[in-house]
Amino acid sequence: MMFKVEGHKLRSYLFAFGMACSAVVGFVPAAPAMAQTPQARGLPDFADLVEQVGPAVVGIRTVEKVTSGGGSGEMDEEMQEFFRRFFGQPLPGNPRPGPRPNRPQQPQEEERPRGVGSGFILSADGYVMTNAHVIEDASEILVTLTDKREFKAKLIGADKRSDVAVVKIEATSLPVVKVGDISKLRVGEWVMAIGSPFGLENTVTAGIVSAKQRDTGDLVPLIQTDVAINPGNSGGPLINLRGEVVGINSQIYSRSGGYMGISFSIPIDEAIRVSDQLRATGRVSRGLIGVTIGSVSKDVAESIGLGKARGALVSSVVPGSAADKAGVREGDIITKYGDKAIETPSDLSRSVASTKPGAKNTLTVFRNGSTRELSVTVAEGDPEAKPSGSKRQPEREEPQAKPSAAGKALGLVVSDLTEAQKKELKMRGGVRIEAASDGAARAGLREGDVILAVGNIEVSSVKEFESAVAKADKGKPLSVLFRRGEWAQYALIRPAR
């Protein structure tokens, strides 16, 4: 269908249409409102930061000495014989094959490149910080500055637990980094990394802080970012927009070996504490109390009256350790260390490790439904030491295992511990499981386990075990503290449906 419109009317319609469009456009936010958006403020310019911090970032190459035994020379001669027989010619590079001389082959030592990493200069007289894994097992450490000068570095000290190392080069008036305040670092703020990924020197990448205090099981919680980090970036600095170092790039999460969007850095405050000790003594001293700990599940916490899942469950106590002397027992749940609340086992490990050996502190433990405070004198830990304790199975005397009505309802047949078993296990009491079925088996209990407590009641005999079971609420899961081998843990026996 077509419409005919006279000229003057068309001009009127167009004018009205234009006014309507103007009215619609008038609803667009005004310029001042747009100025509040991140786009209006503009993205950060990292160029100035690179000029400011870049000269203090170094590349690190390591060399490893490798001893080649006499067998390699013999293998070369065998290969020569193979080529002569089957191809009528010698092995390339060995034009004159002949009879093998009957002489011993001397082991030879040669140096081979081991790896590359990054680092940054802490002081103008040549102290450089990097990762411990960058310089591990290196026979020679070479540090290259941005002006292409290369120095042979001396290892001052390395701490594997925190993955921090300090090396020293003989130079003066060097550019240094500025150390930032980690407490002011915010999730979402821009950060930058400088390093040598895959040996590509002075590579700059940027991103944001994805999370702080990320617990990956390491000694310290890490800074998570989405800054592109690859092999060779390790040991380089993580830098904020003020040009301050806030972390050491240390790890990536990857299924391919390369960057997948998640990177981790060691907080600079912890790294500085470690480096100060390394520079002073060449080693790091940490506290130790001598316990093996685990987590507490929500179900266990509710069943024993702890409330929410928190604290560190003591699985074992090293005999003669600081914890043993303080009166800590297997099955205790440590909920506070001094004034610090313990939410996870890592909280306790880090708090104790940061304590100066010889210092006294208070442990708040949850035991048998109530809390108590224990005074502990922290000992010095050896990072290479493993918890000690007997692993030999106790000599077993034939127990008098008599099924009881209480145990039968749970699927348990138990017996009293003999005096020899108590002595071998270093236990005051408990009952030994001779057979587990039904609910007990589903809870993971098995023959040979030793039950230490039922609910919040300690048991040292079959009679006490039966009494504790009889007092339990039959309609709720029953918590059982038991020991298997050297570790104590909880199990929940759920009522049959």
ZAFI-938188 format. One record per atom (N, C-alpha, C, CB): x negated, y negated, z negated. Coordinates in steps of 0.1 Angstrom, whole numbers, plus 5000, padded with zeros to 4 digits. Glycine has a CB too. Example, Ala and Ser with C-alpha at 12.3 -4.5 7.8 and 13.67 -1.06 7.14 Angstrom:
2
486850574922;487750454922;486850334922;488750454910;487250224929;486350114929;487150004921;485950064943;
***
This chain:
497
499150125000;500050005000;499149885000;501050004988;499549785008;498649665008;499449545004;498249635023;498749444998;499449324993;498749205000;499249304977;499649105003;499148985009;499148874999;499948945021;498048804997;497948704987;497448574993;497048744975;498148464991;497748344997;496448294990;498848234995;495748214998;494348164993;494348104980;493748075003;495248004978;495147934965;495548024954;496147804966;496448114956;496848214946;495648304943;498148284949;494948344953;493848434951;492748374943;493248474965;492548244945;491548174937;491948164923;491348024943;493348144921;493848144907;493648274900;495348104907;493948384907;493748524901;492348544898;494248624911;491448504907;489948534904;489548454892;489148494917;490048334891;489648244880;490148314867;490248104881;491348354867;491948424855;491148554852;493448454857;490748624862;490048754860;488648714854;489848824873;488048614859;486748574853;486848534839;486148454861;487948454835;488148414821;488348544812;489248324820;489048634818;489248754810;487948834807;490248854817;487148844818;485848904816;484948834806;485048914829;485048704806;484248624797;484748654782;484348474799;486048674781;486548694768;486048834763;488048694768;486048934772;485649064768;484149064765;485849164780;483348994773;481948984770;481648914757;481248904782;482548824753;482448754741;482348844729;483448654739;482848964730;482849054719;481449124717;483849164721;480549104726;479149154725;478449084713;478349134738;477749164704;477149104692;476248994696;476349204684;476148884688;475348774691;473848804690;475748654682;473048714695;471548734695;471048754681;470948624702;471448674671;470848694658;471048834652;471448594648;472248894655;472549034650;471549134657;473949074653;471249114670;470349194677;468949184671;470349164692;468649074666;467249054661;466949134649;467048904658;468049194643;467849274631;467549424634;469049274622;467649464647;467449594651;465949624652;468149634663;465449754651;464049784653;463549744667;463849934650;464449764677;464049724691;463649584692;465149764701;464449494685;464249354685;462949314679;465349274679;462549394668;461349364661;460149414668;461349424647;460349514677;459249564685;458549684678;458249454688;457949764687;457249884682;455849834677;457149994692;455249904668;453849864663;452849874674;453449954651;451849784673;450749784683;449549844675;450449644688;449149964680;448050034673;446649994677;448250184674;446649914687;445349874693;444449804683;445449784705;444949714675;444149644665;443649744654;444949534658;444549844650;444149944640;443050024645;445350024637;443050064658;441950144664;440650064663;442250184678;440649944666;439449864666;438949844651;439649724672;439949844642;439549814628;439049944621;440749774620;439650054624;439350184617;438450274625;440550254613;438550264638;437850364647;436350374645;438050314661;435650264643;434150284641;433750364628;433550144639;434750384619;434350464607;434750604608;435050394595;435350644619;435750784622;434550854629;437050794630;434250974625;433151044631;433551184637;431951064621;432751234646;432951364651;431951454644;432751374666;432351584642;431551674634;431351804643;432051714620;430151844645;429851974652;429052054642;429051954665;429352184642;428652274633;427952384641;429552334623;426852434636;426052544642;425952654632;424652484646;426052774637;425952894628;424752984633;427252974628;423953024623;422853114627;423353264628;421753114616;423053324639;423553464641;422253554643;424453464654;422253664636;421153754638;421553864647;420753814624;420753884658;421053984668;420154104665;420853934682;420654224663;419854334660;419154394672;420754444653;418354504669;417654564680;418454634690;416654654674;419754664686;420554744695;420954674708;421854774688;420954534708;421254464720;420254484731;421454314717;418954484727;417854514737;418054644743;416554494731;418354744735;418554884740;419654894749;418654984728;420754814746;421954814755;421554754768;423054744749;420754644769;420354584781;419554684790;419454464779;418654764784;417954864792;418854974797;416854924783;419855014789;420755114794;421555064805;421755154782;421954934805;422654874816;421754874829;423154734813;420454844827;419554844838;419554984845;418154794834;419455084836;419355214842;420655254849;419155314830;421855204844;423155224851;423155164865;424255174842;422655034865;422654974878;421655034888;422254824877;420555084883;419555154892;420155284898;418255174885;420855354890;421255484894;422455474904;421655574882;423455384900;424655384908;424755284919;425855364898;423855184918;423855074928;422555064936;424254944922;421555144931;420255134938;419555004936;420455164952;419954924926;419254794923;419254764908;419954684931;418354684904;418254654890;419454554886;416954594887;419654544873;420554454867;420054314871;420654464852;420954224876;420554084879;419754024868;421754004883;418653964873;417753894863;416753984857;418553834852;416754114861;415754214856;415154284869;416354304846;414354224877;413954284890;413054404889;413254184898;412454434878;411554554878;411854644867;410054504876;412854734870;413254834860;412154934859;414554904863;412054994848;411055104846;411355184834;409655044845;410455264830;410755354818;410855264806;409555454816;411755304797;411955224785;410755234775;413255264778;410155124771;409055134762;409555184748;408355004760;408755274742;409055324729;408555234718;408555464727;409255124717;408855024706;410054974699;408054904713;409954944686;411054904678;411454764682;410654904663;412754734682;413354604685;413454524673;414654624693;412854404672;412954324661;414254234661;411654234660;414954234650;416154144649;415754004652;416854154635;416553934659;416253794663;417353704658;416053774678;417053584653;417953494648;418153374657;417553444634;419353344661;419653244670;420753154665;419953294684;420753024669;421852934665;422852924676;421252804661;424152934672;425252914682;426152814677;425953054684;426752734686;427852644682;428952714675;428352564694;429452654664;430552724657;431852654658;430152734642;431852524658;433152454659;432952304659;434052504648;434152234661;434152094661;435252044651;434352034675;435051934646;436051874637;435851724636;435951934623;436451664626;436351514625;436151484610;437751444630;435851354608;435651304594;435651154594;434251354589;435451094583;435450954582;434450914571;436850894579;433950794573;432850744564;433450674551;431950644571;432950724540;433450674527;432650554522;433450784517;431350564525;430450454519;429450414530;429750504506;428950294529;428050244539;426650314539;427750094536;426350384528;425050464528;425250604533;424550464514;426350644539;426450764546;427150884541;425050804548;428050864531;428850974526;430050984535;429350944511;430351104540;431451134549;432351244544;430851174563;433651214545;434651314540;435151394552;435751244532;435451524550;436051604560;436751724554;434951654571;437151824561;437751944556;436752044552;438852004565;436952124542;436052234538;436052334549;436452294525;437152364556;437152464566;436352424579;438552504569;436152294580;435352244592;433952284591;435552094593;433352274579;431952304577;431652434571;431352194569;432652524569;432452654563;431552734571;433752724561;430552804564;429552894570;428652824580;430253004576;428552694580;427752634590;426252624585;428252484592;425352654593;423952644590;423352504593;423052754597;424052434601;423752294605;424952214608;422752294617;425052094602;426152004604;425651884611;426851974591;426251844623;425851734631;427051634631;425451774645;426751504627;427751404627;427451304638;427751334613;428451274646;428251174657;429151054655;428651244671;428550934655;429250804653;429850764666;428350704647;430750664666;431350614678;430350544687;432450514675;429150494682;428150434690;427150534696;427350334682;427550664695;426850784701;425650824693;426450744715;425350754682;424250804673;424650934667;423850704663;423651024666;423951154660;422951184649;423851274671;423551234638;422751264626;422951404621;423051164614;421851464616;421951594609;422451564595;420651674609;423551624590;424151594577;423751694567;425651584578;423651654554;423451744543;424751764536;422451684533;425051894533;426351924526;426151894511;426652074528;427051804506;427051764492;427851864484;427551614491;428951904490;429851994483;431152024490;430151944468;431752134488;432952174495;433852244485;432752264508;435152214485;436152274477;437252344485;436752164467;437152474485;438152544494;439552534490;437752694494;439852524477;441152514472;441952394477;441252524457;441252284477;441852154482;441552134497;441452034474;440552204502;440152194516;439452054518;441252214526;438652014509;437951884510;436451914509;438451784499;435751844517;434251854517;433651714519;433751954528;432451704514;431651574515;430251614520;431551494501;429851534531;428551554536;427851414536;428551614551;426551414538;425751294537;424851284549;424951284523;424851164555;423851134566;422951024561;424651094579;421751024566;420750924563;420950804572;419350974563;421750704567;421950584575;422450474565;422950604586;422350354570;422750234561;423650144569;421550164556;424350054562;425149954568;426250014577;424349854575;426750124573;427750194582;429150134579;427750344579;430050134590;431450094587;432150194579;432150074601;433050144570;433750244561;435250224562;433250214546;435950324558;437450314558;437950244545;438050454559;439150204546;439750144534;440750244529;440450004537;440750284516;441550384510;442950324506;440850454498;444050384510;445350334507;445950384494;446250364518;447050334490;447750374478;448850474483;448350254470;448750604479;449650704484;451050684478;449150844480;451150624466;452450594460;453350504468;452250544446;452750424477;453450324485;453850384499;452650194487;453350504502;453650564514;455150604514;452750684517;455850574525;457250594526;457550694538;458050464528;458550784535;459050864546;459650784557;460050974541;459250804569;459750724581;458850614586;461050664577;457750584578;456850474583;455850534593;456150414571;455350444601;454450474612;453050504606;454350364622;452450614611;451050644608;450350684621;451050764597;449050684620;448150704632;447050804628;447650574637;446550884637;445450974635;444350944645;445951124635;443150954641;441950954650;441151074648;441150814648;440751144658;439951264657;439451304670;440751364650;438951434670;438351494682;439051624686;436851514680;440351624690;441051744693;440351814705;442451724696;440051944704;439352014714;438051954719;440352034726;437451874710;436151804713;436351674720;435351894721;437551634723;437751504729;437651394719;439151494736;436451324719;436151234709;437051104708;434651184710;437251054696;437950934694;439350934701;437150814700;440051044699;441451044704;442350994694;441851194708;443350904698;444250844689;445650894692;444250684691;446350934682;447750974683;448550914671;447851134682;449850894673;450650824663;452050894662;450850684667;452650864650;453950924647;454450864634;453951074647;455350934628;455950884615;455650994604;457450854616;455850944592;455751034580;457151114580;455550964567;457051244581;458351324581;458751364567;458051454589;457751384558;458151414544;456851394536;458651564543;457151374523;456051364513;456251484503;456051234505;455151514496;455251624486;455751754492;456151584475;455351784504;455751914510;454952034504;455551914526;455752124498;455152234491;454852344501;455952284479;453652374505;453352484514;452552594507;452452424526;452552584494;451752684486;450352644483;451852814493;449952534488;448552494486;448452434472;448152384497;447252404468;446952344455;447652214453;445452324452;447752134464;448452004463;449551994473;447451884465;450651924470;451751914480;451151824491;453051854474;451551844503;450951774515;451951674521;450651884526;451351584529;452151484537;452451554550;451351354539;453751554554;454151614567;454451494576;455451704565;453851504588;454051404599;454451474612;452851314600;454851394622;454951444635;453851384645;456351404641;452751344638;451551294646;450951424653;450551224637;450651404666;450051514673;448651544668;449951484688;448451664662;447251714656;446951854663;447351734640;445651864667;445251994673;443852034668;445251974689;443452154671;442152194666;441052094670;441752334672;440252054660;439251944663;439651814655;439151914677;440951794653;441451684645;441151704630;442951664647;440951834626;440851864612;439751774605;440452004610;440051714594;439051634587;439151484590;437651674590;439951454601;440051314605;441051234596;440451304619;441151104596;441951024588;443351014593;441350894585;444351004584;445750964587;445850814582;446751054580;446250724590;446150584587;447450514588;445150514598;447750434578;449050354579;448850224587;449550324564;449950144588;449850024596;449049914590;451249974598;448649934577;447749834571;446249874573;448049824556;446049974581;444650014584;444050094573;443849894587;444850154564;444350224552;444450374554;445050184539;443550444549;443550594550;444450644539;442150654550;445550724543;446450774533;446350924532;447850734536;445650994541;445551134541;444451184550;446851194545;444051314548;443151384557;443951494565;441951454549;443851484578;444551574587;443951714585;444551534601;444851814581;444251934577;444852064583;444351954562;446252054586;446852174590;447952144600;447552254578;448352244608;449552234617;450452354615;449152214632;451652334617;452552454618;452652494633;453952424611;452352614636;452252644651;452452794652;451052594657;453152834663;453252974667;452353004679;454753014670;451752894684;450952914697;449552874694;451552824708;449152814683;447852774680;447652624683;446852854688;448652564690;448552424693;449652344686;448652404708;449752214688;450652124682;452052154686;450351984685;452952164676;454352194678;455252094671;454752334674;454751974668;455551874662;455551864647;456951894666;454751954640;454651944625;453251954621;455552064619;452751854614;451351844610;451351814595;450551734618;450251854588;450151834574;448851764571;450251964566;448851674561;447651604557;447551604542;447651454562;446251614537;446051614523;446151464518;444551674519;446951444507;447051304502;445651254498;447951304490;445451124501;444051074499;443751054485;443950934506;444751034476;444351024462;443751154456;445650984454;444351264460;443751394455;442451414462;444751514459;442251384474;441051404481;439951314475;441151364496;440251194471;439251114465;438851164451;439750964463;439751224443;439451284430;438451394432;440751334423;438751474443;437851594445;436451544450;438451684456;436451444459;435151394465;434351334454;435451294476;434951264444;434151204433;433451314425;435151124424;434151424423;433451534415;432351594424;434451634411;432651614437;431651674446;430351584446;432151694460;430551454447;429451364448;428651364435;429851224452;429351374424;428751374410;428051504407;429751334400;428651614409;428051744405;427951844416;428951794394;428551824428;428451924438;429552034437;427151984439;430352024427;431452124425;432652054419;430952234416;433752124418;435052074412;435352164400;436152074423;435652094389;436052164377;437552154375;435252104365;438152264373;439652264372;440052344359;440352324384;441252314354;441752384342;442352524346;442752304335;442352614336;442852744337;443452794324;441852844343;444652854324;445152904311;445253054311;446452844308;445153124323;445053264324;446453334324;444353314312;447353294333;448553364335;448853384349;449753284328;449653494352;450153514366;451653474365;449953654371;452053384374;453453334373;454253354386;453353184370;455553354384;456453364396;457653274394;456853514397;458553284403;459653194403;460853254395;460153154417;461853174392;463053224385;464253204394;463253144372;464953314397;466053304406;467353244399;466453444412;468253194407;469453134401;470253234393;470353074413;470353354398;471153454390;470553484377;471253584399;469153504377;468453534365;468653414355;466953564367;468453294360;468553174351;469953174344;468353044359;470953204352;472253194346;472553314336;473353204357;471953424339;472253544331;471553534317;471853674338;470353464316;469653454304;469853324296;468153474306;470753244302;471153114295;470153004298;471153144281;469353014308;468452904312;469152794319;467252954320;470252824325;471052724332;470652724347;470752584327;470052624352;469552624366;468252694368;469452474371;467952734380;466752794383;465552694382;466752864398;464752714373;463552624371;462552694363;464052494364;461352634362;460252684354;459452794361;460852754342;458452844354;457452944359;457553064350;456052884360;457953174356;458053304349;456653364347;458953404356;456253394335;454953454332;455053604335;454553424317;454453644345;454453784349;453353864342;454153804364;452253804339;451153874331;450353764324;450353964340;449653804313;448753724306;447453784305;449353694291;446353714309;445053774309;444553784294;444053684317;444253904290;443753924276;442653834273;443354074274;442753764261;441653674256;441653544263;440353744259;442653514272;442653384279;443253274270;443553394292;443253154275;443853044267;445253064264;443652914275;446053114274;447453144272;447653254262;448153184285;446853354262;446953464252;446753414238;445953584256;445653334237;445353274223;446453184219;444053204224;447253124228;448253024224;449553104221;448552934236;449653234224;450853304220;451853324232;451553244209;451353294244;452253314256;452453464258;451653244268;453653504261;454053644264;454553664278;455053694253;454453794282;455053824295;456553804294;454653974299;457153754304;458553724304;458953584299;459253824295;457953514293;458253374290;458453294302;457053314281;459253194301;459453104312;458952964308;460953094317;457952914314;457352784310;458152674317;455852784314;458752594309;459652484315;458952344314;460952484307;457952334305;457252204305;455852224302;457952114294;454952134308;453552134305;453251994300;452652174317;453051974287;452951844281;454251774283;451751764288;454251654289;455551584292;456051614306;455251434290;455451694313;455851714327;456751834328;454651734336;457951814334;458951924336;458352014347;460351874339;458452144345;458052244355;459252294362;457252354348;459452264374;460552304382;460152434390;461052194392;458952444395;458552554403;457152604398;458452514418;456752724401;455452774397;454352684402;455252914402;454452624414;453452534419;453252414410;453752494433;454252364404;454152254394;453252284383;455552214389;453352404378;452452444367;451052464371;452952574360;450852534382;449452554388;448752424390;449552634401;449452324396;448752194399;448552114386;449652114408;449452124377;449252044365;448152104356;450552044356;448052234355;446952294348;445652264355;447152444346;445552284368;444352264375;443752124374;444552294390;444652024373;444251884372;443851844358;445351794376;443951944348;443551914334;442151944332;444451994325;441451854325;440051874322;439851984312;439451744316;438952084316;438752194307;438352144293;437552284312;438852214283;438652174269;439752094263;437352104268;440552034272;441651954267;442852034261;442251854278;443551984252;444652054246;445951994251;444652034230;446952084253;448252044258;449352134252;448352044273;450552094254;451652174249;452452244260;452652084241;452752374258;453552444267;454952464260;452952584270;455952434267;457352454263;457852584270;458252334265;458152684263;458552814269;459952854265;457552924265;460652914274;461952974271;461853124269;463052944283;462153164257;461953304253;463153354245;460653324245;463753464250;464953524243;466053424240;464453594230;466353344249;467553254247;467253124240;468553324240;466053094236;465652964229;464352914234;465752984214;464052794232;462852724236;461852714223;463052594242;460652714226;459652694216;458352624222;459252824209;457652564214;456452494219;455152564214;456352344214;454252574223;452952644220;451852544224;452852774228;450752544215;449652454218;448552544225;449052404205;448052494236;447052564244;445852474247;447652604257;444652534245;443452464249;442952514262;442352494238;443052424272;442752464286;441352504288;443152354296;441152614295;439752664298;439352624312;439652824297;438152654316;437652614329;437852734339;436152574329;438452704350;438752804360;437652824370;440052764367;437552944375;436652984385;437453004398;435753114382;437352924408;438252944420;438053074427;437952834430;436953144425;436753274432;437153384423;435253284435;437453364410;437753474401;439153524403;437553434387;439353644401;440653704402;441153754388;440653834411;442453744385;442853784372;442353924368;444453784371;441853934356;441354064351;442454144344;440154044342;442154264342;443154354335;442954494340;444554304338;443354584332;443254724335;444254774345;443354814323;443854844356;444654894366;444855044365;444154854380;444155104355;444255244354;445655284347;443155304345;446255384353;447555424348;447355484334;448255534357;448255464325;448055514311;448255664311;449055444302;447455724301;447655864299;449055894294;446555924290;449655984299;451056004296;451256134287;451956014308;451956104276;452356214268;453856244271;452156184252;454256374270;455556404274;456556334265;455756554273;457456244271;458356164263;459556254259;458856044270;460256214249;461456274245;462656194251;461656294229;462856214264;463856134272;465256194270;463556124286;466056124263;467456174260;468456074266;467656204245;469156114276;470156014282;471155974271;470956084293;471455844270;472355794261;473555734268;471755684252;474655724261;475855664268;475655534273;477055664258;474855444266;474655314271;473755314283;473855234260;472755394283;471855404295;472555464307;470655474292;473355564304;474055634315;474955534323;474855744310;475555444316;476455344322;475755254332;477155264312;474455234329;473655154338;472855234348;472555074329;472855364347;472055444356;470655464351;472155384370;470455464338;469055464333;468955584323;468755334326;467755654324;467355744314;466055694308;467155894319;465955664295;464755594290;464155674278;465155454285;462955644275;462255714264;461455614256;461455834269;461155644244;460255564236;458855574242;460255604221;458055464240;456655474244;455855544233;456055324246;454955624237;454055684227;452955584222;453355814233;452355614211;451355524206;450155514216;450755574193;449855614223;448755614233;449155524245;448455754238;450455524249;450855444260;450855294256;452255484264;451355264243;451355134238;449955074238;451955124225;448955154234;447555114233;447055084247;446755214225;447355174256;446755164270;447355044277;447055284278;448655014275;449354904281;449254774274;450854934283;448654784262;448454664253;449854604250;447554564259;450854684246;452154644244;452654674230;453154704254;453454594224;453954614211;455154714211;454354484204;455854714222;457054794223;457554804237;458154744214;458854844238;459454864251;459855004252;458454824262;460655034262;461055174265;460755204280;462555194262;460355324282;459955374295;461055434303;458755474295;461255394316;462255444324;461855584329;462655354336;462655684326;462355814331;463055854344;462655924321;464155784346;464955804358;465855684360;465855934358;466155644372;466955524375;467855564387;466155404379;469155534385;470155564396;471255454395;470755704394;472155464405;473355374405;472955234404;474255414393;473455154394;473255014393;471754974391;474054954382;471055054382;469655034379;468855044392;469155124368;469055154400;468355174412;468555064422;468655314418;469855014423;470154904432;469454784428;471654884433;469254764415;468554644410;467054654412;468854624395;466554764417;465154784420;464354844409;464554644423;464954894398;464254964388;463955104392;465054964375;462855154387;462455294390;461655354379;461555284403;461455484381;460655564371;459255504368;460555714375;458955494355;457655444352;457655294347;456655454363;458755224351;458855084346;459055084331;460055014354;458654974325;458854964310;459754844308;457454944303;460854874301;461854764298;461354694285;463254824297;461254564286;460754484275;461954414267;459754384279;462954384275;464054304269;465354334277;463854154268;466454334270;467754354277;468554224273;468554484272;469054154283;469554024280;468453934274;470854034271;468753874263;467753804256;467253874243;468253664252;467354004243;467054084231;465854174234;468254164226;464754154227;463554244229;463954384224;462354184222;463354474231;463654614226;462254684225;464554694237;462154764214;460854834212;461154984210;460154784200;462355024211;462755174210;464055194217;462855214195;464355324219;465555364226;466755314218;465655514228;466655324205;467755284196;468055134198;467355314181;466955054198;467154904201;467754884215;465854834198;467254964224;467754944238;469254974238;467055044248;469755074232;471155114232;471955004225;471355244225;471454944214;472154844207;472254714215;471354804194;471154684223;471254564231;472254574243;469854534237;472254694249;473154724260;474654714255;472854864266;474854774243;476154774237;476754634235;476254854224;475854544232;476254404229;476554324242;475254334220;476054374253;476154294265;477554294271;475254354276;477954184278;479254174284;479254264296;479454024289;480154364296;480254464306;480754404320;481154574302;481354294319;481854234332;480854144339;483054164329;479654124333;478754034340;477454104343;478453914330;476654054352;475354114355;474454114343;474654044367;473754224340;472854234328;471454204333;473054364321;470754114327;469354084330;468454174322;468953934326;467454234328;466554324322;465154274325;466754474327;464354244315;462954214317;462154344316;462454104306;461454364327;460654494327;459254464332;461354594336;458354564330;456954554334;456654664343;455954554322;456054634355;455654734364;454154714367;456454734377;453254804363;451854784365;451454674355;451554754379;450854564361;450354454353;451354344352;449054414357;452454344360;453354234361;454654254354;453454194375;455154154348;456554154343;457454074352;456554104328;458654114353;459654044361;461054084356;459454084376;462054004362;463454034358;464154104369;464153894355;465154184365;466054254374;467454234369;465754404375;468454224377;469854214374;470654334377;470454084381;471154404367;471954524369;473454474369;471754634358;474054494381;475354444383;476354554379;475654394397;477554514373;478554614369;479154684381;479654544361;479454804380;480054884391;481454824394;480155034388;481754814407;483054764412;484054874413;482954694425;
***
